[in-house]
Amino acid sequence: MKSVITIPAAIVAVLVLGGLSAEDPGGLRGRQLRRQRDLASGSVEFLRYQVPVGQDPAAVTAALMNEGFEVVRDDAATHTQDLMILCPAGADRERARVRAVIAHDAPIDMEGHPMTERDIIFADERAAE
């Protein structure tokens, strides 16, 4: 008799947990939506890095994420691969560290040429030129 009660209880638990994970408020999709809202509202500063042709944006993203940065790809960029690196401590405070991570942890472009810190220019620096 116990097994008859246990099976329906297990089915209910699976359905409930499956429904909760389908909503995914704390999962990957939920985090992405929150990051996009933060960026749109201006509540979090960020650095925009236009990945140069030949450099692997996945390598840049992985290097930054390994150092604790959150990275959002700008899907609105049509002809470029722009990454927005969230900087909760402020873009100016994080700029040197982000630049160093890109230069040292994702330093080689797809053609094998090393990147240096001076090669890494953020969108706001381009605008100031």
C-alpha positions in Angstrom: 0.0 0.0 0.0 2.9 2.4 0.7 4.2 2.0 -2.8 0.8 3.0 -4.3 0.9 6.3 -2.3 4.6 6.9 -3.0 4.3 6.7 -6.8 1.7 9.4 -7.1 3.6 11.6 -4.6 6.7 11.2 -6.7 4.8 12.1 -9.9 3.4 15.2 -8.3 6.9 16.2 -7.0 8.3 15.8 -10.5 5.5 17.9 -12.1 5.9 20.7 -9.5 9.6 20.8 -9.8 9.4 20.7 -13.6 6.9 23.5 -13.6 9.2 25.6 -11.4 12.2 25.0 -13.5 10.2 25.9 -16.7 9.6 29.3 -15.3 13.3 29.7 -14.5 13.2 33.0 -12.6 16.6 32.3 -11.0 18.1 30.4 -13.9 20.1 31.5 -16.8 17.2 33.1 -18.8 16.1 35.0 -15.7 19.6 36.4 -15.1 19.8 37.4 -18.7 16.5 39.3 -18.5 17.6 41.0 -15.3 20.9 42.1 -16.8 19.2 43.5 -19.9 16.7 45.4 -17.7 19.6 46.8 -15.6 21.5 47.9 -18.7 18.4 49.5 -20.2 17.6 51.3 -17.0 21.1 52.6 -16.5 21.2 51.3 -13.0 24.5 49.4 -13.7 27.5 50.9 -15.5 29.1 48.9 -18.2 31.9 48.9 -20.7 31.1 48.2 -24.3 33.9 46.2 -26.1 33.7 45.8 -29.9 35.4 42.5 -30.5 37.8 43.0 -33.4 37.4 40.9 -36.5 39.5 37.8 -36.0 39.2 37.7 -32.2 37.0 35.1 -30.7 34.1 36.7 -28.7 33.5 33.4 -26.9 37.1 33.4 -25.6 36.7 37.0 -24.4 33.4 36.2 -22.7 34.8 33.1 -21.0 37.9 35.0 -19.7 35.7 37.8 -18.3 33.2 35.4 -16.7 36.0 33.4 -15.2 37.1 36.6 -13.4 33.6 37.2 -12.1 32.3 39.7 -14.7 28.9 39.4 -16.2 28.9 39.8 -19.9 25.9 40.5 -22.2 26.2 40.3 -26.0 24.6 43.2 -27.7 22.1 41.6 -30.1 21.3 45.1 -31.6 24.8 45.4 -33.1 24.4 44.5 -36.7 27.8 44.4 -38.3 29.9 44.1 -35.1 30.2 41.8 -32.2 29.7 44.0 -29.2 30.0 42.8 -25.6 28.7 44.7 -22.7 30.7 44.0 -19.5 28.7 44.9 -16.4 30.7 47.0 -13.9 28.8 47.3 -10.6 31.7 49.1 -9.0 31.7 51.6 -11.8 33.1 51.5 -15.3 36.1 53.8 -14.5 37.1 51.6 -11.5 36.9 48.3 -13.5 38.3 49.5 -16.8 41.9 48.6 -16.2 41.0 45.2 -14.8 38.7 44.4 -17.7 41.4 45.4 -20.2 44.0 43.3 -18.4 41.7 40.2 -18.4 41.0 40.5 -22.1 44.7 41.1 -22.9 46.1 38.3 -20.7 43.3 35.7 -20.7 42.0 36.0 -24.3 45.2 37.4 -25.8 45.4 35.7 -29.2 43.2 36.5 -32.2 42.1 33.8 -34.6 45.2 34.5 -36.7 47.6 33.9 -33.9 48.6 37.5 -33.2 48.8 38.5 -29.6 46.6 41.3 -28.2 48.1 43.9 -26.0 46.4 46.2 -23.5 46.8 49.1 -25.9 44.9 47.2 -28.6 41.8 47.0 -26.3 39.7 50.1 -26.8 36.2 50.5 -25.3 33.4 52.3 -27.1 33.5 55.3 -24.8 37.2 55.7 -25.5 36.5 55.6 -29.3 33.9 58.3 -28.9 36.5 60.5 -27.1 39.0 60.2 -29.9 
